[in-house]
Amino acid sequence: MREAGTVSEEDQVLIARFHRGEEEAFDRLMARHMDKVFALAWGVLRNREDALDASQDVFIKLHGALAG
């Protein structure tokens, strides 16, 4: 089991591909983690639409951080 805050090898590859301009790599990264992010947001918010909005915000911020 990985420690919290560590990045898997597959995620590292996807991030590197994204940095090389492969936008679809970010889509794959998002797909790999969307269920976990949504589950966490749902657990806190207990509202589907709010949890979807929060999940979207997470990935928008991640995209900006990785692109920066």
PQR file with spaces between the fields and no chain letter, atoms N, CA, C, O and H, PARSE charges and radii, in Angstrom:
ATOM       1  N    MET     1       0.843   -1.187    0.000 -0.4000 1.5000
ATOM       2  CA   MET     1       0.000    0.000    0.000 -0.0000 2.0000
ATOM       3  C    MET     1       0.887    1.249    0.000  0.5500 1.7000
ATOM       4  O    MET     1       1.883    1.322    0.720 -0.5500 1.4000
ATOM       5  N    ARG     2       0.506    2.220   -0.816 -0.4000 1.5000
ATOM       6  CA   ARG     2       1.263    3.466   -0.889 -0.0000 2.0000
ATOM       7  C    ARG     2       0.947    4.359    0.299  0.5500 1.7000
ATOM       8  O    ARG     2      -0.142    4.303    0.870 -0.5500 1.4000
ATOM       9  H    ARG     2      -0.302    2.161   -1.401  0.4000 1.0000
ATOM      10  N    GLU     3       1.921    5.182    0.658 -0.4000 1.5000
ATOM      11  CA   GLU     3       1.702    6.179    1.695 -0.0000 2.0000
ATOM      12  C    GLU     3       0.874    7.308    1.114  0.5500 1.7000
ATOM      13  O    GLU     3       0.938    7.584   -0.084 -0.5500 1.4000
ATOM      14  H    GLU     3       2.806    5.228    0.195  0.4000 1.0000
ATOM      15  N    ALA     4       0.091    7.964    1.975 -0.4000 1.5000
ATOM      16  CA   ALA     4      -0.686    9.117    1.528 -0.0000 2.0000
ATOM      17  C    ALA     4       0.267   10.172    0.976  0.5500 1.7000
ATOM      18  O    ALA     4       1.328   10.421    1.549 -0.5500 1.4000
ATOM      19  H    ALA     4       0.040    7.740    2.948  0.4000 1.0000
ATOM      20  N    GLY     5      -0.112   10.779   -0.120 -0.4000 1.5000
ATOM      21  CA   GLY     5       0.696   11.825   -0.713 -0.0000 2.0000
ATOM      22  C    GLY     5       1.729   11.340   -1.709  0.5500 1.7000
ATOM      23  O    GLY     5       2.414   12.155   -2.326 -0.5500 1.4000
ATOM      24  H    GLY     5      -0.973   10.576   -0.585  0.4000 1.0000
ATOM      25  N    THR     6       1.861   10.027   -1.882 -0.4000 1.5000
ATOM      26  CA   THR     6       2.799    9.521   -2.880 -0.0000 2.0000
ATOM      27  C    THR     6       2.081    9.382   -4.215  0.5500 1.7000
ATOM      28  O    THR     6       0.859    9.243   -4.270 -0.5500 1.4000
ATOM      29  H    THR     6       1.304    9.365   -1.380  0.4000 1.0000
ATOM      30  N    VAL     7       2.852    9.421   -5.274 -0.4000 1.5000
ATOM      31  CA   VAL     7       2.296    9.346   -6.621 -0.0000 2.0000
ATOM      32  C    VAL     7       2.702    8.002   -7.226  0.5500 1.7000
ATOM      33  O    VAL     7       3.876    7.631   -7.209 -0.5500 1.4000
ATOM      34  H    VAL     7       3.844    9.534   -5.230  0.4000 1.0000
ATOM      35  N    SER     8       1.718    7.280   -7.760 -0.4000 1.5000
ATOM      36  CA   SER     8       2.017    5.982   -8.361 -0.0000 2.0000
ATOM      37  C    SER     8       2.873    6.154   -9.610  0.5500 1.7000
ATOM      38  O    SER     8       2.945    7.233  -10.197 -0.5500 1.4000
ATOM      39  H    SER     8       0.764    7.581   -7.774  0.4000 1.0000
ATOM      40  N    GLU     9       3.512    5.072   -9.994 -0.4000 1.5000
ATOM      41  CA   GLU     9       4.344    5.105  -11.197 -0.0000 2.0000
ATOM      42  C    GLU     9       3.506    5.449  -12.433  0.5500 1.7000
ATOM      43  O    GLU     9       3.939    6.227  -13.284 -0.5500 1.4000
ATOM      44  H    GLU     9       3.454    4.195   -9.517  0.4000 1.0000
ATOM      45  N    GLU    10       2.309    4.869  -12.528 -0.4000 1.5000
ATOM      46  CA   GLU    10       1.443    5.173  -13.676 -0.0000 2.0000
ATOM      47  C    GLU    10       1.059    6.649  -13.702  0.5500 1.7000
ATOM      48  O    GLU    10       1.031    7.268  -14.766 -0.5500 1.4000
ATOM      49  H    GLU    10       1.957    4.238  -11.837  0.4000 1.0000
ATOM      50  N    ASP    11       0.764    7.213  -12.535 -0.4000 1.5000
ATOM      51  CA   ASP    11       0.432    8.639  -12.474 -0.0000 2.0000
ATOM      52  C    ASP    11       1.631    9.490  -12.874  0.5500 1.7000
ATOM      53  O    ASP    11       1.468   10.496  -13.565 -0.5500 1.4000
ATOM      54  H    ASP    11       0.786    6.711  -11.671  0.4000 1.0000
ATOM      55  N    GLN    12       2.825    9.105  -12.453 -0.4000 1.5000
ATOM      56  CA   GLN    12       4.033    9.835  -12.831 -0.0000 2.0000
ATOM      57  C    GLN    12       4.212    9.850  -14.343  0.5500 1.7000
ATOM      58  O    GLN    12       4.580   10.873  -14.920 -0.5500 1.4000
ATOM      59  H    GLN    12       2.957    8.288  -11.891  0.4000 1.0000
ATOM      60  N    VAL    13       3.950    8.707  -14.988 -0.4000 1.5000
ATOM      61  CA   VAL    13       4.053    8.624  -16.442 -0.0000 2.0000
ATOM      62  C    VAL    13       3.018    9.541  -17.092  0.5500 1.7000
ATOM      63  O    VAL    13       3.334   10.258  -18.041 -0.5500 1.4000
ATOM      64  H    VAL    13       3.651    7.875  -14.519  0.4000 1.0000
ATOM      65  N    LEU    14       1.797    9.520  -16.590 -0.4000 1.5000
ATOM      66  CA   LEU    14       0.744   10.372  -17.151 -0.0000 2.0000
ATOM      67  C    LEU    14       1.070   11.851  -16.975  0.5500 1.7000
ATOM      68  O    LEU    14       0.834   12.655  -17.877 -0.5500 1.4000
ATOM      69  H    LEU    14       1.541    8.937  -15.819  0.4000 1.0000
ATOM      70  N    ILE    15       1.610   12.206  -15.821 -0.4000 1.5000
ATOM      71  CA   ILE    15       1.984   13.606  -15.572 -0.0000 2.0000
ATOM      72  C    ILE    15       3.103   14.019  -16.526  0.5500 1.7000
ATOM      73  O    ILE    15       3.064   15.117  -17.083 -0.5500 1.4000
ATOM      74  H    ILE    15       1.802   11.552  -15.088  0.4000 1.0000
ATOM      75  N    ALA    16       4.080   13.170  -16.717 -0.4000 1.5000
ATOM      76  CA   ALA    16       5.172   13.477  -17.654 -0.0000 2.0000
ATOM      77  C    ALA    16       4.637   13.653  -19.074  0.5500 1.7000
ATOM      78  O    ALA    16       5.043   14.572  -19.785 -0.5500 1.4000
ATOM      79  H    ALA    16       4.111   12.278  -16.264  0.4000 1.0000
ATOM      80  N    ARG    17       3.734   12.778  -19.480 -0.4000 1.5000
ATOM      81  CA   ARG    17       3.134   12.907  -20.816 -0.0000 2.0000
ATOM      82  C    ARG    17       2.363   14.219  -20.935  0.5500 1.7000
ATOM      83  O    ARG    17       2.437   14.893  -21.962 -0.5500 1.4000
ATOM      84  H    ARG    17       3.404   12.031  -18.902  0.4000 1.0000
ATOM      85  N    PHE    18       1.626   14.581  -19.890 -0.4000 1.5000
ATOM      86  CA   PHE    18       0.884   15.844  -19.889 -0.0000 2.0000
ATOM      87  C    PHE    18       1.846   17.023  -20.026  0.5500 1.7000
ATOM      88  O    PHE    18       1.570   17.964  -20.769 -0.5500 1.4000
ATOM      89  H    PHE    18       1.566   14.033  -19.055  0.4000 1.0000
ATOM      90  N    HIS    19       2.970   16.977  -19.317 -0.4000 1.5000
ATOM      91  CA   HIS    19       3.962   18.047  -19.409 -0.0000 2.0000
ATOM      92  C    HIS    19       4.558   18.156  -20.813  0.5500 1.7000
ATOM      93  O    HIS    19       5.023   19.223  -21.212 -0.5500 1.4000
ATOM      94  H    HIS    19       3.194   16.212  -18.713  0.4000 1.0000
ATOM      95  N    ARG    20       4.541   17.055  -21.555 -0.4000 1.5000
ATOM      96  CA   ARG    20       5.029   17.081  -22.944 -0.0000 2.0000
ATOM      97  C    ARG    20       3.947   17.535  -23.919  0.5500 1.7000
ATOM      98  O    ARG    20       4.172   17.554  -25.129 -0.5500 1.4000
ATOM      99  H    ARG    20       4.163   16.188  -21.230  0.4000 1.0000
ATOM     100  N    GLY    21       2.784   17.898  -23.404 -0.4000 1.5000
ATOM     101  CA   GLY    21       1.731   18.436  -24.254 -0.0000 2.0000
ATOM     102  C    GLY    21       0.628   17.464  -24.624  0.5500 1.7000
ATOM     103  O    GLY    21      -0.248   17.803  -25.419 -0.5500 1.4000
ATOM     104  H    GLY    21       2.602   17.883  -22.421  0.4000 1.0000
ATOM     105  N    GLU    22       0.651   16.281  -24.074 -0.4000 1.5000
ATOM     106  CA   GLU    22      -0.385   15.285  -24.373 -0.0000 2.0000
ATOM     107  C    GLU    22      -1.578   15.494  -23.435  0.5500 1.7000
ATOM     108  O    GLU    22      -1.626   14.933  -22.340 -0.5500 1.4000
ATOM     109  H    GLU    22       1.364   16.005  -23.428  0.4000 1.0000
ATOM     110  N    GLU    23      -2.515   16.289  -23.870 -0.4000 1.5000
ATOM     111  CA   GLU    23      -3.677   16.639  -23.034 -0.0000 2.0000
ATOM     112  C    GLU    23      -4.484   15.402  -22.633  0.5500 1.7000
ATOM     113  O    GLU    23      -5.062   15.365  -21.547 -0.5500 1.4000
ATOM     114  H    GLU    23      -2.476   16.745  -24.760  0.4000 1.0000
ATOM     115  N    GLU    24      -4.525   14.390  -23.505 -0.4000 1.5000
ATOM     116  CA   GLU    24      -5.293   13.180  -23.178 -0.0000 2.0000
ATOM     117  C    GLU    24      -4.706   12.449  -21.969  0.5500 1.7000
ATOM     118  O    GLU    24      -5.405   11.665  -21.328 -0.5500 1.4000
ATOM     119  H    GLU    24      -4.056   14.420  -24.388  0.4000 1.0000
ATOM     120  N    ALA    25      -3.454   12.691  -21.654 -0.4000 1.5000
ATOM     121  CA   ALA    25      -2.852   12.086  -20.467 -0.0000 2.0000
ATOM     122  C    ALA    25      -3.520   12.623  -19.207  0.5500 1.7000
ATOM     123  O    ALA    25      -3.701   11.887  -18.237 -0.5500 1.4000
ATOM     124  H    ALA    25      -2.886   13.328  -22.175  0.4000 1.0000
ATOM     125  N    PHE    26      -3.885   13.895  -19.217 -0.4000 1.5000
ATOM     126  CA   PHE    26      -4.607   14.454  -18.065 -0.0000 2.0000
ATOM     127  C    PHE    26      -5.988   13.825  -17.962  0.5500 1.7000
ATOM     128  O    PHE    26      -6.458   13.525  -16.864 -0.5500 1.4000
ATOM     129  H    PHE    26      -3.737   14.493  -20.005  0.4000 1.0000
ATOM     130  N    ASP    27      -6.633   13.625  -19.098 -0.4000 1.5000
ATOM     131  CA   ASP    27      -7.945   12.967  -19.091 -0.0000 2.0000
ATOM     132  C    ASP    27      -7.854   11.585  -18.452  0.5500 1.7000
ATOM     133  O    ASP    27      -8.730   11.195  -17.681 -0.5500 1.4000
ATOM     134  H    ASP    27      -6.251   13.869  -19.989  0.4000 1.0000
ATOM     135  N    ARG    28      -6.803   10.853  -18.771 -0.4000 1.5000
ATOM     136  CA   ARG    28      -6.598    9.518  -18.194 -0.0000 2.0000
ATOM     137  C    ARG    28      -6.328    9.606  -16.693  0.5500 1.7000
ATOM     138  O    ARG    28      -6.836    8.799  -15.915 -0.5500 1.4000
ATOM     139  H    ARG    28      -6.090   11.170  -19.397  0.4000 1.0000
ATOM     140  N    LEU    29      -5.530   10.585  -16.298 -0.4000 1.5000
ATOM     141  CA   LEU    29      -5.250   10.805  -14.882 -0.0000 2.0000
ATOM     142  C    LEU    29      -6.543   11.113  -14.125  0.5500 1.7000
ATOM     143  O    LEU    29      -6.784   10.586  -13.039 -0.5500 1.4000
ATOM     144  H    LEU    29      -5.118   11.241  -16.930  0.4000 1.0000
ATOM     145  N    MET    30      -7.356   11.964  -14.711 -0.4000 1.5000
ATOM     146  CA   MET    30      -8.638   12.317  -14.096 -0.0000 2.0000
ATOM     147  C    MET    30      -9.538   11.091  -13.993  0.5500 1.7000
ATOM     148  O    MET    30     -10.170   10.878  -12.958 -0.5500 1.4000
ATOM     149  H    MET    30      -7.160   12.393  -15.593  0.4000 1.0000
ATOM     150  N    ALA    31      -9.604   10.292  -15.038 -0.4000 1.5000
ATOM     151  CA   ALA    31     -10.441    9.095  -15.029 -0.0000 2.0000
ATOM     152  C    ALA    31      -9.990    8.113  -13.945  0.5500 1.7000
ATOM     153  O    ALA    31     -10.815    7.458  -13.309 -0.5500 1.4000
ATOM     154  H    ALA    31      -9.091   10.466  -15.878  0.4000 1.0000
ATOM     155  N    ARG    32      -8.676    8.020  -13.742 -0.4000 1.5000
ATOM     156  CA   ARG    32      -8.142    7.102  -12.718 -0.0000 2.0000
ATOM     157  C    ARG    32      -8.567    7.500  -11.305  0.5500 1.7000
ATOM     158  O    ARG    32      -8.684    6.642  -10.430 -0.5500 1.4000
ATOM     159  H    ARG    32      -8.006    8.552  -14.258  0.4000 1.0000
ATOM     160  N    HIS    33      -8.798    8.790  -11.078 -0.4000 1.5000
ATOM     161  CA   HIS    33      -9.017    9.268   -9.710 -0.0000 2.0000
ATOM     162  C    HIS    33     -10.402    9.855   -9.446  0.5500 1.7000
ATOM     163  O    HIS    33     -10.719   10.187   -8.304 -0.5500 1.4000
ATOM     164  H    HIS    33      -8.703    9.486  -11.789  0.4000 1.0000
ATOM     165  N    MET    34     -11.221    9.986  -10.468 -0.4000 1.5000
ATOM     166  CA   MET    34     -12.516   10.647  -10.295 -0.0000 2.0000
ATOM     167  C    MET    34     -13.378    9.968   -9.235  0.5500 1.7000
ATOM     168  O    MET    34     -13.979   10.654   -8.409 -0.5500 1.4000
ATOM     169  H    MET    34     -10.963    9.716  -11.396  0.4000 1.0000
ATOM     170  N    ASP    35     -13.451    8.642   -9.238 -0.4000 1.5000
ATOM     171  CA   ASP    35     -14.314    7.949   -8.272 -0.0000 2.0000
ATOM     172  C    ASP    35     -13.885    8.226   -6.837  0.5500 1.7000
ATOM     173  O    ASP    35     -14.732    8.431   -5.968 -0.5500 1.4000
ATOM     174  H    ASP    35     -12.963    8.085   -9.909  0.4000 1.0000
ATOM     175  N    LYS    36     -12.593    8.235   -6.581 -0.4000 1.5000
ATOM     176  CA   LYS    36     -12.098    8.496   -5.225 -0.0000 2.0000
ATOM     177  C    LYS    36     -12.372    9.934   -4.806  0.5500 1.7000
ATOM     178  O    LYS    36     -12.783   10.193   -3.675 -0.5500 1.4000
ATOM     179  H    LYS    36     -11.905    8.069   -7.287  0.4000 1.0000
ATOM     180  N    VAL    37     -12.144   10.858   -5.719 -0.4000 1.5000
ATOM     181  CA   VAL    37     -12.381   12.272   -5.411 -0.0000 2.0000
ATOM     182  C    VAL    37     -13.868   12.500   -5.166  0.5500 1.7000
ATOM     183  O    VAL    37     -14.251   13.178   -4.212 -0.5500 1.4000
ATOM     184  H    VAL    37     -11.811   10.648   -6.638  0.4000 1.0000
ATOM     185  N    PHE    38     -14.700   11.932   -6.029 -0.4000 1.5000
ATOM     186  CA   PHE    38     -16.148   12.091   -5.847 -0.0000 2.0000
ATOM     187  C    PHE    38     -16.597   11.469   -4.525  0.5500 1.7000
ATOM     188  O    PHE    38     -17.408   12.061   -3.812 -0.5500 1.4000
ATOM     189  H    PHE    38     -14.389   11.381   -6.803  0.4000 1.0000
ATOM     190  N    ALA    39     -16.086   10.293   -4.192 -0.4000 1.5000
ATOM     191  CA   ALA    39     -16.486    9.626   -2.946 -0.0000 2.0000
ATOM     192  C    ALA    39     -16.119   10.481   -1.732  0.5500 1.7000
ATOM     193  O    ALA    39     -16.892   10.580   -0.779 -0.5500 1.4000
ATOM     194  H    ALA    39     -15.427    9.812   -4.771  0.4000 1.0000
ATOM     195  N    LEU    40     -14.962   11.084   -1.773 -0.4000 1.5000
ATOM     196  CA   LEU    40     -14.573   11.953   -0.666 -0.0000 2.0000
ATOM     197  C    LEU    40     -15.484   13.173   -0.588  0.5500 1.7000
ATOM     198  O    LEU    40     -15.945   13.540    0.492 -0.5500 1.4000
ATOM     199  H    LEU    40     -14.334   11.004   -2.547  0.4000 1.0000
ATOM     200  N    ALA    41     -15.743   13.799   -1.733 -0.4000 1.5000
ATOM     201  CA   ALA    41     -16.630   14.967   -1.759 -0.0000 2.0000
ATOM     202  C    ALA    41     -18.037   14.586   -1.302  0.5500 1.7000
ATOM     203  O    ALA    41     -18.668   15.327   -0.550 -0.5500 1.4000
ATOM     204  H    ALA    41     -15.368   13.500   -2.611  0.4000 1.0000
ATOM     205  N    TRP    42     -18.521   13.445   -1.749 -0.4000 1.5000
ATOM     206  CA   TRP    42     -19.847   12.973   -1.332 -0.0000 2.0000
ATOM     207  C    TRP    42     -19.892   12.766    0.188  0.5500 1.7000
ATOM     208  O    TRP    42     -20.861   13.146    0.845 -0.5500 1.4000
ATOM     209  H    TRP    42     -18.008   12.843   -2.361  0.4000 1.0000
ATOM     210  N    GLY    43     -18.850   12.171    0.728 -0.4000 1.5000
ATOM     211  CA   GLY    43     -18.791   11.917    2.162 -0.0000 2.0000
ATOM     212  C    GLY    43     -18.860   13.187    2.994  0.5500 1.7000
ATOM     213  O    GLY    43     -19.397   13.185    4.102 -0.5500 1.4000
ATOM     214  H    GLY    43     -18.062   11.862    0.195  0.4000 1.0000
ATOM     215  N    VAL    44     -18.321   14.259    2.464 -0.4000 1.5000
ATOM     216  CA   VAL    44     -18.334   15.537    3.172 -0.0000 2.0000
ATOM     217  C    VAL    44     -19.630   16.296    2.906  0.5500 1.7000
ATOM     218  O    VAL    44     -20.235   16.836    3.833 -0.5500 1.4000
ATOM     219  H    VAL    44     -17.885   14.261    1.564  0.4000 1.0000
ATOM     220  N    LEU    45     -20.055   16.341    1.656 -0.4000 1.5000
ATOM     221  CA   LEU    45     -21.159   17.221    1.249 -0.0000 2.0000
ATOM     222  C    LEU    45     -22.540   16.571    1.280  0.5500 1.7000
ATOM     223  O    LEU    45     -23.540   17.249    1.515 -0.5500 1.4000
ATOM     224  H    LEU    45     -19.563   15.903    0.903  0.4000 1.0000
ATOM     225  N    ARG    46     -22.599   15.267    1.044 -0.4000 1.5000
ATOM     226  CA   ARG    46     -23.872   14.523    1.030 -0.0000 2.0000
ATOM     227  C    ARG    46     -24.908   15.110    0.070  0.5500 1.7000
ATOM     228  O    ARG    46     -26.113   15.078    0.323 -0.5500 1.4000
ATOM     229  H    ARG    46     -21.787   14.717    0.853  0.4000 1.0000
ATOM     230  N    ASN    47     -24.396   15.649   -1.043 -0.4000 1.5000
ATOM     231  CA   ASN    47     -25.261   16.176   -2.090 -0.0000 2.0000
ATOM     232  C    ASN    47     -24.572   15.904   -3.412  0.5500 1.7000
ATOM     233  O    ASN    47     -23.434   16.325   -3.623 -0.5500 1.4000
ATOM     234  H    ASN    47     -23.418   15.675   -1.248  0.4000 1.0000
ATOM     235  N    ARG    48     -25.260   15.196   -4.310 -0.4000 1.5000
ATOM     236  CA   ARG    48     -24.639   14.754   -5.553 -0.0000 2.0000
ATOM     237  C    ARG    48     -24.112   15.906   -6.392  0.5500 1.7000
ATOM     238  O    ARG    48     -22.966   15.873   -6.839 -0.5500 1.4000
ATOM     239  H    ARG    48     -26.184   14.854   -4.139  0.4000 1.0000
ATOM     240  N    GLU    49     -24.931   16.917   -6.611 -0.4000 1.5000
ATOM     241  CA   GLU    49     -24.516   18.041   -7.461 -0.0000 2.0000
ATOM     242  C    GLU    49     -23.352   18.799   -6.845  0.5500 1.7000
ATOM     243  O    GLU    49     -22.418   19.186   -7.547 -0.5500 1.4000
ATOM     244  H    GLU    49     -25.862   16.943   -6.249  0.4000 1.0000
ATOM     245  N    ASP    50     -23.404   19.014   -5.529 -0.4000 1.5000
ATOM     246  CA   ASP    50     -22.295   19.700   -4.864 -0.0000 2.0000
ATOM     247  C    ASP    50     -21.018   18.866   -4.933  0.5500 1.7000
ATOM     248  O    ASP    50     -19.929   19.409   -5.119 -0.5500 1.4000
ATOM     249  H    ASP    50     -24.163   18.700   -4.959  0.4000 1.0000
ATOM     250  N    ALA    51     -21.151   17.553   -4.785 -0.4000 1.5000
ATOM     251  CA   ALA    51     -19.986   16.670   -4.855 -0.0000 2.0000
ATOM     252  C    ALA    51     -19.408   16.658   -6.266  0.5500 1.7000
ATOM     253  O    ALA    51     -18.188   16.639   -6.430 -0.5500 1.4000
ATOM     254  H    ALA    51     -22.036   17.112   -4.634  0.4000 1.0000
ATOM     255  N    LEU    52     -20.257   16.669   -7.277 -0.4000 1.5000
ATOM     256  CA   LEU    52     -19.768   16.745   -8.660 -0.0000 2.0000
ATOM     257  C    LEU    52     -19.042   18.067   -8.907  0.5500 1.7000
ATOM     258  O    LEU    52     -17.976   18.086   -9.523 -0.5500 1.4000
ATOM     259  H    LEU    52     -21.248   16.685   -7.144  0.4000 1.0000
ATOM     260  N    ASP    53     -19.619   19.171   -8.426 -0.4000 1.5000
ATOM     261  CA   ASP    53     -18.984   20.484   -8.580 -0.0000 2.0000
ATOM     262  C    ASP    53     -17.630   20.521   -7.876  0.5500 1.7000
ATOM     263  O    ASP    53     -16.650   21.023   -8.426 -0.5500 1.4000
ATOM     264  H    ASP    53     -20.484   19.155   -7.925  0.4000 1.0000
ATOM     265  N    ALA    54     -17.582   19.989   -6.660 -0.4000 1.5000
ATOM     266  CA   ALA    54     -16.327   19.977   -5.903 -0.0000 2.0000
ATOM     267  C    ALA    54     -15.283   19.124   -6.615  0.5500 1.7000
ATOM     268  O    ALA    54     -14.111   19.495   -6.678 -0.5500 1.4000
ATOM     269  H    ALA    54     -18.378   19.581   -6.213  0.4000 1.0000
ATOM     270  N    SER    55     -15.706   17.989   -7.148 -0.4000 1.5000
ATOM     271  CA   SER    55     -14.780   17.114   -7.876 -0.0000 2.0000
ATOM     272  C    SER    55     -14.228   17.827   -9.102  0.5500 1.7000
ATOM     273  O    SER    55     -13.033   17.753   -9.387 -0.5500 1.4000
ATOM     274  H    SER    55     -16.658   17.687   -7.097  0.4000 1.0000
ATOM     275  N    GLN    56     -15.097   18.511   -9.818 -0.4000 1.5000
ATOM     276  CA   GLN    56     -14.663   19.258  -10.995 -0.0000 2.0000
ATOM     277  C    GLN    56     -13.657   20.334  -10.591  0.5500 1.7000
ATOM     278  O    GLN    56     -12.653   20.531  -11.275 -0.5500 1.4000
ATOM     279  H    GLN    56     -16.068   18.571   -9.587  0.4000 1.0000
ATOM     280  N    ASP    57     -13.919   21.024   -9.493 -0.4000 1.5000
ATOM     281  CA   ASP    57     -13.001   22.059   -9.013 -0.0000 2.0000
ATOM     282  C    ASP    57     -11.623   21.483   -8.699  0.5500 1.7000
ATOM     283  O    ASP    57     -10.602   22.103   -8.995 -0.5500 1.4000
ATOM     284  H    ASP    57     -14.735   20.864   -8.938  0.4000 1.0000
ATOM     285  N    VAL    58     -11.600   20.297   -8.101 -0.4000 1.5000
ATOM     286  CA   VAL    58     -10.327   19.642   -7.783 -0.0000 2.0000
ATOM     287  C    VAL    58      -9.507   19.441   -9.051  0.5500 1.7000
ATOM     288  O    VAL    58      -8.314   19.742   -9.079 -0.5500 1.4000
ATOM     289  H    VAL    58     -12.429   19.793   -7.860  0.4000 1.0000
ATOM     290  N    PHE    59     -10.148   18.931  -10.100 -0.4000 1.5000
ATOM     291  CA   PHE    59      -9.401   18.636  -11.317 -0.0000 2.0000
ATOM     292  C    PHE    59      -9.043   19.888  -12.104  0.5500 1.7000
ATOM     293  O    PHE    59      -8.028   19.907  -12.800 -0.5500 1.4000
ATOM     294  H    PHE    59     -11.118   18.686  -10.077  0.4000 1.0000
ATOM     295  N    ILE    60      -9.851   20.922  -12.006 -0.4000 1.5000
ATOM     296  CA   ILE    60      -9.491   22.201  -12.631 -0.0000 2.0000
ATOM     297  C    ILE    60      -8.238   22.755  -11.959  0.5500 1.7000
ATOM     298  O    ILE    60      -7.323   23.227  -12.634 -0.5500 1.4000
ATOM     299  H    ILE    60     -10.675   20.906  -11.441  0.4000 1.0000
ATOM     300  N    LYS    61      -8.202   22.695  -10.635 -0.4000 1.5000
ATOM     301  CA   LYS    61      -7.024   23.195   -9.906 -0.0000 2.0000
ATOM     302  C    LYS    61      -5.805   22.334  -10.171  0.5500 1.7000
ATOM     303  O    LYS    61      -4.696   22.852  -10.305 -0.5500 1.4000
ATOM     304  H    LYS    61      -8.945   22.312  -10.088  0.4000 1.0000
ATOM     305  N    LEU    62      -5.996   21.034  -10.246 -0.4000 1.5000
ATOM     306  CA   LEU    62      -4.882   20.126  -10.544 -0.0000 2.0000
ATOM     307  C    LEU    62      -4.318   20.432  -11.929  0.5500 1.7000
ATOM     308  O    LEU    62      -3.103   20.507  -12.108 -0.5500 1.4000
ATOM     309  H    LEU    62      -6.897   20.613  -10.137  0.4000 1.0000
ATOM     310  N    HIS    63      -5.198   20.606  -12.898 -0.4000 1.5000
ATOM     311  CA   HIS    63      -4.768   20.913  -14.260 -0.0000 2.0000
ATOM     312  C    HIS    63      -3.916   22.179  -14.260  0.5500 1.7000
ATOM     313  O    HIS    63      -2.846   22.223  -14.868 -0.5500 1.4000
ATOM     314  H    HIS    63      -6.185   20.544  -12.753  0.4000 1.0000
ATOM     315  N    GLY    64      -4.406   23.203  -13.569 -0.4000 1.5000
ATOM     316  CA   GLY    64      -3.650   24.463  -13.503 -0.0000 2.0000
ATOM     317  C    GLY    64      -2.304   24.306  -12.819  0.5500 1.7000
ATOM     318  O    GLY    64      -1.307   24.886  -13.249 -0.5500 1.4000
ATOM     319  H    GLY    64      -5.274   23.167  -13.075  0.4000 1.0000
ATOM     320  N    ALA    65      -2.281   23.521  -11.751 -0.4000 1.5000
ATOM     321  CA   ALA    65      -1.034   23.303  -11.016 -0.0000 2.0000
ATOM     322  C    ALA    65      -0.020   22.534  -11.859  0.5500 1.7000
ATOM     323  O    ALA    65       1.170   22.851  -11.852 -0.5500 1.4000
ATOM     324  H    ALA    65      -3.091   23.050  -11.401  0.4000 1.0000
ATOM     325  N    LEU    66      -0.488   21.542  -12.572 -0.4000 1.5000
ATOM     326  CA   LEU    66       0.419   20.742  -13.406 -0.0000 2.0000
ATOM     327  C    LEU    66       0.875   21.514  -14.634  0.5500 1.7000
ATOM     328  O    LEU    66       1.997   21.328  -15.104 -0.5500 1.4000
ATOM     329  H    LEU    66      -1.454   21.284  -12.578  0.4000 1.0000
ATOM     330  N    ALA    67       0.014   22.376  -15.153 -0.4000 1.5000
ATOM     331  CA   ALA    67       0.355   23.136  -16.357 -0.0000 2.0000
ATOM     332  C    ALA    67       1.287   24.303  -16.034  0.5500 1.7000
ATOM     333  O    ALA    67       2.036   24.773  -16.890 -0.5500 1.4000
ATOM     334  H    ALA    67      -0.898   22.527  -14.771  0.4000 1.0000
ATOM     335  N    GLY    68       1.226   24.764  -14.777 -0.4000 1.5000
ATOM     336  CA   GLY    68       1.980   25.939  -14.357 -0.0000 2.0000
ATOM     337  C    GLY    68       3.424   25.773  -14.408  0.5500 1.7000
ATOM     338  O    GLY    68       4.164   26.700  -14.076 -0.5500 1.4000
ATOM     339  H    GLY    68       0.617   24.383  -14.081  0.4000 1.0000
